[in-house]
Amino acid sequence: MDITRMAFAANRLINQVVQVKQGEMVVIVTDTDRPRIITQALAYSAISAGGKVVIVTMESQEIGGAEVPAPVAAAMAAAQVVINQSTHSITHTVAVREAMKKGARVANLRNVTEEMMVKGGITADYQQVKRITENMARLLTEADVIRLTTPEGTDLTIRTAGRSAIAQTGFVTRPGELSGLPDGEATLAPLERLTEGVIVSPYIADQIGEITEPFRMEIRKGRITSVTGGKQAKELKRILESRDDAGYNAASQFALGTNPACRVIPNTREISKKLGTAHIAIGDNISLGGKSKGTYHIDIVFLNVSVYLDGKCIVKDGEYQIDLEG
């Protein structure tokens, strides 16, 4: 793909999302599996805005939430702006949390493809996304109990009293903020050990891809008690059994997608932001204000969701029943 076609998205990220200023240190974190043309587009745009650009390339991480190598973490800690263009999310890592504590503005473009740089959620009206996201974050913060259901049979009850939601709006203009492109989600960390219910045949999950075979996960007192079904279920069970205990907290995250321009595509970076979807996560949630500390973070995304806040239905089969912008 011609790099000039990516200029719109690259300039939007640099000038709108993180608002790079003259002389700021901009660290772009990428890996050996990502398209170099995207890295170059981001770098050219950041240089044009007056940034001092450092590109750090690492071997692709095994899973989202895994800590980056020490030299990568050191570069991030020295930057005013960090752009994650790696394959997996590094949001739920000590490295990102430390960089944010030091004032870095962090933009997440994990697993963004060349096609995603010119189509879909990255082209949204982000002023609209901001209004929707902030309204949804307010509603989530005010709720004590969230119920999520889907036509496939998912039925989860999540308790959140006292937890504040975060609005990821596509703007990262103040020190210590996190967002990215495509973006648009209102998200929070549910209370640990209180989630009850069952997850049946979600659309997609990090690490295991689209759910194309039977899938059933049972949760009691916030803990995953069983994962059964086809090959995707077996792979997730293998991951759970091979890593730390944090992943058994389900859900360590609840989020509503808030971007009308995002598409239904098999890439969690975009589909999890689509207006009318919802996702949960298992694994680390410290970055969201939770108490589950782990070495990985896996998003599980649902389509055609119905969502109830303290018994009131705000989304029915993927269609909002309320004024999106409050």
N, C-alpha and C positions, 0 to 999 in steps of 0.2 A: 504494500500500500504506500502511496505517495505521502511523505511526511507532512506536506502542506495541508492535507486533509485533516490532520490531527491538531492543527494550530488552534482552532476554536476551543477545543476541550483543554488543551495545554494552557492556553492563555486564560481561560476561565478559572482553572485551578490556581494558577500563579497570581492572577490579578484580583480574583473575586474570593476564592475559598481561603487562601492563606495570606493574600495581600502582601506579597514580598516587597520589602523596602530596600532602598539603596544601601548597599554594604552588608546586608544580612547574610549570614552563613546558611546555605540551603543544602541539606544532605538528602540525596536520593538513594534509598535502599532498594536494591534489586537483586535478582538471583539469576543463575545460569539457565533457567527455564523460561524467562520472560523475554518478550520481543524487545530487541535493542532499539528499534525505531521509536517506541514509546518513550524510552529513557531519553533518547536524543531530543525528542520534541519537548519534553518537560525541561530538560537542561537548557535548550535554546531559549525557551520562554523565560525561565528564571534569570538567565544572564541578561536578556533584554530588559528585564525589570530592575536590573542593578544588583541582583544577588550574586554572592560568591558561591559557586556550585562545586560540591564534592559528590562524586558518584561512588557508592560502595557496593560492590558485587560479591555476593556470597553463594555458596552452594544452597540449592533449594532445601528448605526445612522439611522435615518429615510430616509435620502436622501443625495446624494453627495453634498458637499459644506457646509453642516451643521457644525457649530463649535463643536470641541471636548470639553469634560468637562475640567475644569480648571486644575485638577491634571495632565491630559494627556498633555495639552499644556505646563505646567511647566516642565515636564520631557523632552519634545521635545526641549524646549529652552535651556536646560542644556547639550544637546548632541552634539557631533561632527558629528554623523551619525544618521539619522532617517529612519527607514524602515516602510512604511505603509503597513501592511498586513490585514487591515480591509476590510469590505465588500464594503464600499463606498469610493469614492475619498475624500481625505481631502486636495487635492492640492489647491483648491480655498477657503482657510480659512485664517483668521488672524493668527491662530496658526502656520501654515506652513510658512507663510510669515515672521513672527517674528523669527522663528527658522532659516530661511535662512538668514535673516539680521544679525543674530549673528554668521553666518558662517557654519551652519549645511549643510551637504550634504544629500539630501533627495531622497530616492528611493521609487518608487510607485509600489507595488504589489497588489493593491486593487483587491479583488474578484478573485484572482488567485486560481485555484483549484488544487487538487493533480495531475490530468491528465495533466494540463497545465504546471506542474513542470517538466514533462518528455517528452513532445511532443510540436511540433509547434514552435511558435515564439520565445520561450525562448531558443531554440537550434540554432538560426541563427548565421551566420558569422557577428559578430557585427562590425568588421572593415569595411565590405561592407555596413552594415546598416549606419554606421557613414558617409561614403562617399556619399551615396545617400541622406541622410537626410540633410547634410550640403549643398549639391547642390540645393535641393528643397527649403530649407530655403532662400538661396540666391535669387532664382527666385521669391519667394513670396515677399521678401523684395523689390525687384526691381519693382514689379508690382504696378499699380495704381488701376486697376479694375480686379476683378476675377469673372468669370461666371461659374456656376456649373449646369450641366444638367444631367438627367438620362432618360432611356427609359420609366420609369413609368410616367414621366411628370414633375418631379422637374425641375425648372428653376429659379435660383437665380443669381442676380447681386449684388456683394459685393464690396464696395470701401475701399481701404486699404492704400492710398497714405500717406507716412510718418510713417507708422507702420512697425516695424522690426519683422521679424519672428524668432522663437526660434527653434533650432534644438535639439530635444530630441533623443539622439543617442544611449542610453544604456550605457553611461559613465557619472559618476558624480564624478569627480576627484578633483574639485576645490571648495573652500568654497562658499556656497550660491547657488550651482547648484541643479537642479532637473531632474531626469529621472527615469528609473526603468526597470523592466522586466515583460512580454515581452515589448519591446519598439521599436521605430522607427516612428517618426512623425515630420513633419515640420508644425509649427502652429503659428498663429498670432491672434491678436484681431482686427477685422474690425472696421472701423470708425462707431461710433454710429449714429443711426437714418437715415442711408442712404441705407440700404439693401432693395432691391425690388424683389418681385417674389412670387413663390409658391413652397411648398414642397409637393410632392405626394408619398405616400407609400414607405418610406424609409425602410431599412432592419430591423433596431433595434434601440431602444432608451433606455437610462438609465431610471429606474423606471417603465417603461411600457412594456419592453421586445420586443420580435419579433413583427413586425407589420403584423398581419395576417388578418386584416379586413380593409375596406376602410379608408384612412387617407388623409386629405388635410389640409394644413396650409397656410394661405395667409399672406403676409408681405407687408406692405406699409410704406415707410419712416422709415424703420428699426423697425417697431412695428408689432407685431402679431395682426392681425385684426380679424382672425377667425380660429378656429380649428374644423373641422367637420369630421364625419365618424363613424366608429364602436367603439368597446369598448376601444381600445388603445387611440383613439382620445379623447374619453370622459374622460378617466383617466388623460390624459395630460392636458386637459382643466380644470379639477378639481384641479390639482396641481397648475396651473397658477393662478386660481382664489383664492386659499387658502393661497398663499404665497406672498412675496414682489414683487414689480413692476419690479425688474431687469430682470426677466425672459421674459418680453415682448420685450427685445432687441434681435432680431433675425437677424443676428447671432452675438453672443458675442464672438464666436470663429470660425475660419476656419482652417482645418488641412488636410494634405495629409498623408496617411499611407505610410511608406517607408520600411517595413520589408518583404522581399520575403518569409520568412518561416512561417509567420502568416497564420492562417486558417480561413475559413468561418465557424465560430461557434457562437452560440447565447450567446456571452459574449463580452460586449463592450471593456473590457480590451484588448482582443486579436484582434478582428475583426477591431477595429478602427486603429490598427497599420499595417494592411495588405497592402502591396504594391498594388496600383490600386484602393484603396478605398479612400473616403473622408468623413469627418464629420464636422458638425457644432455643436455649443452648444448654449443653452439659459441659462441665469443666470449670475453669477459672472464671471468677467474676469480680475480682478485687477492683479492677478498673471501673466497675459499675457501682461500686460502693457495697458489694456483698462481702461474704466471709469465706467463700470457697476458693482456696488457693491451690492451684494445680499447674501442671506442665502442658496443658492443652485446652482447647476451646472449640467445640463443634456446634455449629448452627444447624437446626432442623426447621425447614420451612414448610408452611401449610398454605394451600390454596382454598378458595371458597369458604373462608372461615366465618364463624359466628362468634362474636365476642360480647360478653356481658360484664359490665362493671357494677358491682354491688347489686346484681340482678337486673340492671337496665341494659337492654340490647343496643349496642352502638353500631355493630356490623352484623348483617344477616346474609349468609352465603356470599360473602365478599363485597356486599354493597352497603355503604354507610347509611345509617338511619338518622343521622344527626347532621347539623351544620358543621362542615369540616373545619371551617375557620373560626368557629365559636361566635 
